[in-house]
């Protein structure tokens, strides 16, 4: 294991020495794109976002009656727990549990449908965005274009290297 670790360290050190040589041979041009911002800033993305928001609101509307029933039953149980018989109290608690299960099942069903809709609507836009980013990279001579929002990898970038607005304008022009 130590041998492997020392070998990896040696390779990293060697590559660090070769980077300046490679940079001297060819200019390195790096750009950054905030894909999420780009996606939802495009005309098509705004329409998709509005449609998804409408579907989310509709899904919440389907769950609202169940939430109202659960809240009303919970209040009733709290108000009557000292005057009801144990059997009646258990029956009401069982009904509340049934409503909670129904709510969870309906919520999972609606969430699954929203994920399917999201993939169906956003998938083609992401493919087009990837194509636009690749074309901008080729046309503008970028060596590398990275995702700006990946915090685990990218800690700082200059605003001048952000090409998100250029990508959005090209995306909208591509139709």
C-alpha positions as CSV (number, residue, x, y, z in Angstrom):
1,X,0.0,0.0,0.0
2,X,2.9,2.4,0.8
3,X,4.5,1.6,-2.5
4,X,1.3,2.5,-4.3
5,X,0.9,5.7,-2.4
6,X,4.5,6.8,-3.0
7,X,4.1,5.9,-6.7
8,X,1.0,8.1,-7.0
9,X,2.8,10.9,-5.2
10,X,5.7,10.7,-7.6
11,X,3.3,10.7,-10.6
12,X,1.6,13.8,-9.2
13,X,4.9,15.6,-8.7
14,X,6.0,14.7,-12.2
15,X,2.8,16.0,-13.7
16,X,3.2,19.2,-11.7
17,X,6.6,19.7,-13.4
18,X,5.2,19.0,-16.8
19,X,2.3,21.4,-16.6
20,X,4.4,24.5,-17.1
21,X,6.0,22.9,-20.2
22,X,2.6,22.0,-21.7
23,X,1.3,25.5,-20.9
24,X,4.3,27.1,-22.6
25,X,3.7,25.1,-25.7
26,X,0.0,26.1,-26.0
27,X,-2.2,28.7,-24.4
28,X,-4.7,27.2,-21.9
29,X,-8.1,28.9,-22.0
30,X,-10.6,27.8,-19.3
31,X,-14.3,28.8,-19.1
32,X,-17.0,28.2,-16.5
33,X,-20.7,27.7,-17.0
34,X,-23.4,27.7,-14.3
35,X,-25.5,25.0,-16.1
36,X,-28.6,25.4,-13.8
37,X,-28.6,29.1,-14.2
38,X,-28.1,28.7,-18.0
39,X,-30.8,26.1,-18.3
40,X,-33.5,28.1,-16.5
41,X,-32.4,31.5,-18.0
42,X,-33.2,30.3,-21.5
43,X,-36.6,31.0,-23.1
44,X,-37.3,27.2,-23.3
45,X,-36.0,26.7,-19.7
46,X,-38.4,29.4,-18.4
47,X,-41.3,27.7,-20.0
48,X,-40.3,24.3,-18.6
49,X,-39.7,25.7,-15.2
50,X,-43.2,27.3,-15.2
51,X,-44.8,24.0,-16.4
52,X,-43.0,22.1,-13.6
53,X,-44.0,24.6,-11.0
54,X,-47.6,24.2,-12.2
55,X,-47.4,20.5,-11.9
56,X,-45.9,20.8,-8.4
57,X,-48.7,23.1,-7.3
58,X,-51.3,20.7,-8.7
59,X,-49.7,17.8,-6.9
60,X,-49.7,19.8,-3.6
61,X,-53.4,20.6,-4.3
62,X,-54.1,16.8,-4.5
63,X,-52.5,16.3,-1.2
64,X,-54.2,19.2,0.6
65,X,-57.5,17.5,1.3
66,X,-55.7,14.6,3.0
67,X,-53.7,17.1,5.1
68,X,-56.9,18.9,6.1
69,X,-58.5,15.6,7.1
70,X,-55.5,14.5,9.1
71,X,-55.3,17.8,10.9
72,X,-59.1,17.8,11.7
73,X,-59.0,14.2,13.0
74,X,-55.9,15.0,15.1
75,X,-57.7,18.0,16.7
76,X,-60.7,15.8,17.3
77,X,-58.6,13.1,19.0
78,X,-56.9,15.7,21.2
79,X,-60.2,17.3,22.2
80,X,-62.0,14.0,22.9
81,X,-59.3,11.7,24.2
82,X,-60.4,12.0,27.8
83,X,-64.1,11.4,27.1
84,X,-64.0,8.7,24.5
85,X,-63.8,5.0,25.3
86,X,-60.5,3.2,24.6
87,X,-62.1,1.4,21.6
88,X,-63.4,4.6,20.1
89,X,-60.0,6.3,20.6
90,X,-58.2,3.4,19.0
91,X,-60.6,3.5,16.1
92,X,-59.9,7.2,15.5
93,X,-56.2,6.7,15.8
94,X,-56.4,3.8,13.3
95,X,-58.3,6.1,11.0
96,X,-55.6,8.8,11.4
97,X,-52.9,6.2,10.7
98,X,-54.8,5.1,7.6
99,X,-55.0,8.7,6.4
100,X,-51.2,9.2,7.0
101,X,-50.4,6.1,5.0
102,X,-52.7,7.3,2.2
103,X,-51.0,10.7,2.3
104,X,-47.5,9.1,2.1
105,X,-48.5,6.7,-0.7
106,X,-50.1,9.5,-2.7
107,X,-47.1,11.7,-2.0
108,X,-44.7,9.1,-3.3
109,X,-46.8,8.5,-6.4
110,X,-47.0,12.2,-7.2
111,X,-43.2,12.7,-6.5
112,X,-42.5,9.8,-8.9
113,X,-44.6,11.4,-11.6
114,X,-43.0,14.8,-11.0
115,X,-39.5,13.2,-11.5
116,X,-40.7,11.5,-14.7
117,X,-42.1,14.8,-16.0
118,X,-38.9,16.6,-15.0
119,X,-36.7,14.1,-16.8
120,X,-39.0,14.3,-19.9
121,X,-39.0,18.1,-20.0
122,X,-35.5,18.9,-18.9
123,X,-33.6,16.1,-20.6
124,X,-33.9,17.5,-24.2
125,X,-32.9,21.0,-22.9
126,X,-29.8,19.6,-21.2
127,X,-28.8,17.8,-24.4
128,X,-29.2,21.0,-26.3
129,X,-27.3,23.0,-23.6
130,X,-24.4,20.5,-23.8
131,X,-24.2,20.9,-27.6
132,X,-24.2,24.7,-27.3
133,X,-21.5,24.6,-24.6
134,X,-19.4,22.3,-26.8
135,X,-19.9,24.6,-29.8
136,X,-19.0,27.7,-27.8
137,X,-15.9,25.9,-26.6
138,X,-14.8,25.0,-30.1
139,X,-15.6,28.4,-31.6
140,X,-14.0,30.4,-28.8
141,X,-10.9,28.2,-28.5
142,X,-11.5,27.0,-24.9
143,X,-9.2,24.2,-23.7
144,X,-11.6,23.4,-20.9
145,X,-15.1,24.4,-19.8
146,X,-16.1,23.4,-16.3
147,X,-19.4,23.4,-14.3
148,X,-19.3,26.5,-12.0
149,X,-21.6,25.2,-9.3
150,X,-19.6,22.1,-8.3
151,X,-18.4,23.3,-4.9
152,X,-16.4,20.1,-4.1
153,X,-14.1,20.8,-7.0
154,X,-14.3,24.4,-7.8
155,X,-13.6,26.8,-4.9
156,X,-13.0,30.1,-6.8
157,X,-13.3,31.5,-10.3
158,X,-13.1,34.9,-11.8
159,X,-16.3,36.3,-13.2
160,X,-14.5,37.1,-16.5
161,X,-14.2,33.4,-17.1
162,X,-17.9,32.7,-16.7
163,X,-19.5,32.2,-20.1
164,X,-23.0,31.4,-18.8
165,X,-24.5,34.4,-20.5
166,X,-22.9,33.6,-23.8
167,X,-24.2,30.1,-23.6
168,X,-27.7,31.3,-22.8
169,X,-27.7,33.7,-25.8
170,X,-26.4,31.0,-28.1
171,X,-29.0,28.6,-26.8
172,X,-31.9,31.0,-27.4
173,X,-30.5,31.8,-30.9
174,X,-30.2,28.1,-31.8
175,X,-34.0,27.4,-31.6
